[in-house]
Amino acid sequence: MKIGILGSGMIVTNALNAIDSMKNVECTALWHREVDREGAISLQKQYNIPKLYTDIDEFLRDNSFDVVYVGVINSLHYVYTKKALEANKNVICEKPFTPTYRHGKALLELAKEKKLFLFEAIMLRYADNYEEIARHLNELGEITLIQCNYSQYSSRFDKYLEGNVLPAFSPELAGGALYDINLYCIQFTIGLFGKPETVHYMANIGYNGIDTSGILCMDYGKYKAICVGAKDSDSPSRCTIQGHKGYIDMLSLPGKVENVNIHLKNQKTRCIDIKTLGNPMLNEFDKIDKIINNKDYDKCYQYMDITLDVMKVLEDARIDAGIHFNADNEGL
């Protein structure tokens, strides 16, 4: 798989670290903003990237790659993914996929119309251990509760408290705890149990109208899910699925999926990990590469249907908490 990368920030560096150790995936071009030129040149040298671009249209005309990895700020995901699809490139777009559900739906419709692959880069989705959790759910009997927590004090929160609003805490740029960090908890839950009947988001709202932490309640009728996400405080991250016959406990970040154990009544605790993870992006790119090589459009679009369910929950939760994004008023 030959990839052209849009962006030059931290998430792009993480992606390049993964790609650099893979034999079946290669980055052949990097697009960057002119103001980020120095950092982009540094990445080019470190990872031996053949071409650098600042003109997006020139970048998309490059035939050395057929997959675009979109690693720009949240508010630009829709615009650049659309441009890449219109240029007949397959796309891997970083999370959160789009700020609004309708933008995400439009992109999937465009990909299907042009018969292109479209993926959200959400690491847990492609983890073998995550698939193993799904295979063990029936052992728990009737499900009662799902609890997920991803709380991590943001390196940008101190600046936010000083009045310096970086993209991670900007409502104009689709930031906030729900879309940046609680997203993993929501993806974990919806990927296993589907879309809930109703949602309610109780958020701690900062001075500029963005959520710095919050608790999302998802009602599935016979069982309930709680997803906690915080960028203003720390606590141990974990996910637990409870049922009448026992529970599954995952003692890791929701995005990483490891240290997964199943506890059944009158039985010894069993670890159900089937793969030790290093950089989880390795598995992500490898799974996506296989799907593209196998021309498995059905699997790709099944994944994207889950993404749209997540986007609908994120949007409903955000609106429930009174959080407004600029993208709410933007056309397609």
Phi and psi in degrees as a GROMACS rama.xvg file:
@    title "Ramachandran Plot"
@    xaxis  label "Phi"
@    yaxis  label "Psi"
@TYPE xy
-100.507  124.345  LYS-2
-117.918  138.672  ILE-3
-108.059  133.791  GLY-4
-108.947  133.805  ILE-5
-101.818  116.66  LEU-6
117.81  166.617  GLY-7
-148.47  20.0674  SER-8
-86.9764  -162.902  GLY-9
-62.5259  -41.7143  MET-10
-66.409  -32.5468  ILE-11
-67.9696  -40.0738  VAL-12
-60.1913  -42.4805  THR-13
-61.4814  -42.1496  ASN-14
-64.1228  -42.7163  ALA-15
-65.7146  -34.7511  LEU-16
-59.7955  -41.5798  ASN-17
-68.6149  -49.2951  ALA-18
-60.3346  -36.8991  ILE-19
-61.5033  -24.9432  ASP-20
-101.154  9.61928  SER-21
-108.398  141.098  MET-22
-86.8135  -26.5945  LYS-23
-97.9296  0.790679  ASN-24
-131.874  137.304  VAL-25
-142.356  137.516  GLU-26
-95.5561  121.484  CYS-27
-107.608  -11.0006  THR-28
-158.477  150.444  ALA-29
-135.663  126.795  LEU-30
-99.8381  140.681  TRP-31
-145.836  158.611  HIS-32
-71.8005  151.554  ARG-33
-58.114  -36.9272  GLU-34
-69.0565  -16.4852  VAL-35
-101.729  17.8875  ASP-36
-59.0544  -44.3164  ARG-37
-60.2755  -45.1961  GLU-38
-66.1195  -37.0427  GLY-39
-66.562  -40.4682  ALA-40
-62.5371  -38.7466  ILE-41
-62.5174  -42.6696  SER-42
-64.6849  -40.1319  LEU-43
-59.4473  -44.2406  GLN-44
-68.2187  -43.5381  LYS-45
-65.7192  -37.4098  GLN-46
-111.8  11.4403  TYR-47
53.3212  49.5803  ASN-48
-83.1587  122.478  ILE-49
-61.1722  -39.8992  PRO-50
-132.019  142.937  LYS-51
-118.67  143.102  LEU-52
-135.543  149.41  TYR-53
-117.518  -14.9104  THR-54
-93.6697  115.588  ASP-55
-65.0883  -38.0677  ILE-56
-68.7292  -38.9023  ASP-57
-64.8424  -41.1028  GLU-58
-58.2253  -45.9621  PHE-59
-72.8399  -16.1225  LEU-60
-83.9003  -7.88851  ARG-61
-69.7689  121.494  ASP-62
-90.5101  6.9618  ASN-63
-76.5317  -10.4291  SER-64
-140.028  154.059  PHE-65
-124.191  3.75677  ASP-66
-125.873  130.299  VAL-67
-106.463  128.682  VAL-68
-100.455  117.713  TYR-69
-95.3458  107.408  VAL-70
-121.975  37.9099  GLY-71
-95.8179  -179.693  VAL-72
-62.8386  154.641  ILE-73
-51.0538  -43.1004  ASN-74
-68.0071  -14.6591  SER-75
-103.902  1.54121  LEU-76
-57.7245  -46.6992  HIS-77
-64.0026  -49.2363  TYR-78
-59.6581  -47.3498  VAL-79
-78.3132  -32.3188  TYR-80
-65.8206  -41.6611  THR-81
-61.6059  -44.6317  LYS-82
-61.6944  -39.7433  LYS-83
-67.631  -42.6734  ALA-84
-63.6476  -41.7259  LEU-85
-63.7629  -25.1133  GLU-86
-88.8935  11.1201  ALA-87
65.2185  35.0229  ASN-88
-103.879  141.146  LYS-89
-70.24  154.303  ASN-90
-134.636  136.177  VAL-91
-113.971  113.319  ILE-92
-108.206  132.315  CYS-93
-61.7193  160.903  GLU-94
-81.0614  155.48  LYS-95
-68.3235  142.658  PRO-96
-53.6716  -55.2228  PHE-97
-145.123  159.604  THR-98
-67.7169  -27.0831  PRO-99
-128.972  157.642  THR-100
-64.0822  -43.8835  TYR-101
-64.8082  -33.3746  ARG-102
-67.6565  -41.132  HIS-103
-63.2377  -43.2047  GLY-104
-62.7655  -40.3896  LYS-105
-64.0639  -38.6731  ALA-106
-67.229  -41.4911  LEU-107
-65.2081  -39.9559  LEU-108
-62.4572  -39.691  GLU-109
-66.1527  -42.9695  LEU-110
-61.2344  -43.3936  ALA-111
-65.9084  -41.0894  LYS-112
-60.1031  -39.4221  GLU-113
-95.4649  2.34439  LYS-114
51.5673  57.5622  LYS-115
-117.899  155.745  LEU-116
-84.1189  139.6  PHE-117
-140.057  126.879  LEU-118
-132.909  148.63  PHE-119
-96.4934  132.615  GLU-120
-83.964  77.5737  ALA-121
-117.6  108.597  ILE-122
-58.53  -40.1025  MET-123
-62.4047  -30.2213  LEU-124
-57.9939  -33.2584  ARG-125
-100.725  9.64791  TYR-126
-85.1742  131.239  ALA-127
-59.7738  -36.0349  ASP-128
-65.2601  -32.1904  ASN-129
-66.946  -42.6721  TYR-130
-63.5718  -33.0299  GLU-131
-68.2428  -36.0893  GLU-132
-57.8569  -45.6461  ILE-133
-58.9542  -37.6511  ALA-134
-69.833  -19.5926  ARG-135
-101.829  -3.62758  HIS-136
-58.9173  -37.4824  LEU-137
-65.8855  -18.9429  ASN-138
-71.2595  -17.0032  GLU-139
-83.7086  -7.76756  LEU-140
74.0283  -152.417  GLY-141
-67.696  125.653  GLU-142
-73.6442  141.243  ILE-143
-119.481  -45.776  THR-144
-142.814  144.907  LEU-145
-124.633  129.814  ILE-146
-127.731  126.8  GLN-147
-132.313  140.071  CYS-148
-139.183  125.522  ASN-149
-131.913  100.469  TYR-150
-125.101  123.592  SER-151
-149.362  118.779  GLN-152
-62.0776  119.743  TYR-153
-72.1535  139.479  SER-154
-66.4254  -12.8389  SER-155
-102.477  -0.860417  ARG-156
-72.5545  -35.8005  PHE-157
-61.1246  -41.7222  ASP-158
-63.7388  -38.4881  LYS-159
-60.1163  -44.3272  TYR-160
-63.4293  -27.101  LEU-161
-82.6132  -4.54598  GLU-162
98.4973  2.91582  GLY-163
-95.8219  100.949  ASN-164
-90.9063  107.25  VAL-165
-88.1052  167.064  LEU-166
-51.903  -33.7632  PRO-167
-61.9931  -21.1768  ALA-168
-121.64  24.9438  PHE-169
-106.107  120.981  SER-170
-68.0682  -28.7182  PRO-171
-65.3552  -30.8116  GLU-172
-107.057  17.7148  LEU-173
62.9649  46.2229  ALA-174
-95.6795  -158.214  GLY-175
105.138  162.851  GLY-176
-66.3732  -37.8608  ALA-177
-61.7493  -48.9378  LEU-178
-82.455  -23.0232  TYR-179
-95.6002  -37.9537  ASP-180
-126.629  -41.159  ILE-181
-69.0326  -20.3117  ASN-182
-49.4321  -39.5193  LEU-183
-63.5411  -41.5443  TYR-184
-63.9709  -40.7512  CYS-185
-68.0637  -42.3748  ILE-186
-61.4379  -42.8125  GLN-187
-56.5845  -46.1422  PHE-188
-73.2973  -49.4483  THR-189
-68.8911  -33.644  ILE-190
-62.696  -27.0835  GLY-191
-96.57  -34.4257  LEU-192
-120.641  -2.71498  PHE-193
82.1612  -172.614  GLY-194
-79.063  135.974  LYS-195
-74.6359  169.602  PRO-196
-75.3241  -43.3828  GLU-197
-143.574  158.682  THR-198
-134.179  152.506  VAL-199
-145.308  124.52  HIS-200
-112.353  116.853  TYR-201
-100.894  105.639  MET-202
-114.378  147.263  ALA-203
-88.971  111.339  ASN-204
-97.4942  129.728  ILE-205
-80.7284  -177.678  GLY-206
-66.5619  -19.1548  TYR-207
-106.489  14.4425  ASN-208
88.3959  7.93836  GLY-209
-100.909  153.479  ILE-210
-86.3136  125.771  ASP-211
-94.4398  -18.5259  THR-212
-165.983  166.525  SER-213
177.687  168.131  GLY-214
-121.531  121.842  ILE-215
-101.984  125.203  LEU-216
-103.587  127.088  CYS-217
-120.355  124.414  MET-218
-101.447  119.03  ASP-219
-104.356  15.1508  TYR-220
87.7707  -90.9241  GLY-221
-76.7396  -15.6202  LYS-222
-143.426  162.753  TYR-223
-126.835  154.728  LYS-224
-130.984  139.593  ALA-225
-120.638  125.658  ILE-226
-120.38  119.243  CYS-227
-109.62  131.37  VAL-228
-138.061  134.108  GLY-229
-141.455  134.662  ALA-230
-114.184  0.537561  LYS-231
-110.562  5.59942  ASP-232
-166.319  162.574  SER-233
-112.571  151.512  ASP-234
-165.705  163.727  SER-235
-61.7584  137.172  PRO-236
-93.5468  137.721  SER-237
-167.505  164.417  ARG-238
-132.932  138.924  CYS-239
-133.821  133.828  THR-240
-117.448  119.241  ILE-241
-108.174  141.479  GLN-242
-142.15  175.15  GLY-243
-61.0035  -28.1228  HIS-244
-103.812  0.164896  LYS-245
153.961  -162.326  GLY-246
-150.391  156.196  TYR-247
-109.245  132.281  ILE-248
-123.299  129.522  ASP-249
-117.412  111.359  MET-250
-97.5069  67.6761  LEU-251
-159.357  172.631  SER-252
-58.7651  139.109  LEU-253
-57.6879  -24.8848  PRO-254
-80.9855  -14.7176  GLY-255
-99.4992  -38.1038  LYS-256
60.1802  78.1433  VAL-257
-152.792  171.473  GLU-258
57.067  52.7441  ASN-259
-100.278  125.125  VAL-260
-127.975  147.122  ASN-261
-113.601  130.277  ILE-262
-118.059  105.827  HIS-263
-109.103  149.454  LEU-264
-57.4079  132.234  LYS-265
62.2184  23.473  ASN-266
-131.476  156.123  GLN-267
-70.7446  145.859  LYS-268
-61.9284  136.107  THR-269
-121.996  133.931  ARG-270
-80.2558  128.753  CYS-271
-111.645  15.0806  ILE-272
-61.2415  137.115  ASP-273
-116.758  -2.40029  ILE-274
-150.205  132.71  LYS-275
-85.2855  127.396  THR-276
-97.0713  139.887  LEU-277
-102.965  -104.998  GLY-278
-82.3612  110.794  ASN-279
-63.1037  -17.1315  PRO-280
-69.1056  -23.3579  MET-281
-59.1808  -48.3895  LEU-282
-65.1735  -38.8639  ASN-283
-59.5479  -52.8596  GLU-284
-65.4572  -36.6784  PHE-285
-64.7624  -44.7982  ASP-286
-64.6337  -42.1679  LYS-287
-64.8797  -41.3734  ILE-288
-59.0337  -43.0965  ASP-289
-64.5711  -41.9278  LYS-290
-61.9717  -42.7615  ILE-291
-67.2122  -45.3718  ILE-292
-62.6187  -34.9655  ASN-293
-84.3128  -0.883532  ASN-294
52.0625  42.4984  LYS-295
-89.7996  73.8881  ASP-296
-64.6927  -34.1954  TYR-297
-59.6014  -45.7941  ASP-298
-64.2679  -43.5618  LYS-299
-57.8906  -48.8062  CYS-300
-73.4911  -27.409  TYR-301
-62.6126  -43.9776  GLN-302
-60.1319  -42.1921  TYR-303
-70.2907  -28.8824  MET-304
-63.0785  -37.6909  ASP-305
-65.0286  -42.2186  ILE-306
-57.0087  -43.5361  THR-307
-65.5369  -37.4545  LEU-308
-61.5868  -41.4277  ASP-309
-64.4115  -43.6578  VAL-310
-61.3175  -37.6577  MET-311
-66.1205  -42.2853  LYS-312
-65.6349  -44.1232  VAL-313
-58.5884  -45.6472  LEU-314
-66.6622  -45.0448  GLU-315
-62.0768  -39.8726  ASP-316
-66.8073  -43.4708  ALA-317
-62.2849  -44.718  ARG-318
-64.8256  -39.5366  ILE-319
-58.4788  -34.3939  ASP-320
-90.8634  -1.97636  ALA-321
78.5034  27.6949  GLY-322
-97.1483  124.808  ILE-323
-110.446  133.385  HIS-324
-107.269  149.808  PHE-325
-58.35  -33.1698  ASN-326
-63.6714  -17.8033  ALA-327
-61.2259  -28.6931  ASP-328
-104.486  3.53795  ASN-329
-92.0288  142.367  GLU-330
-78.9205  177.665  GLY-331
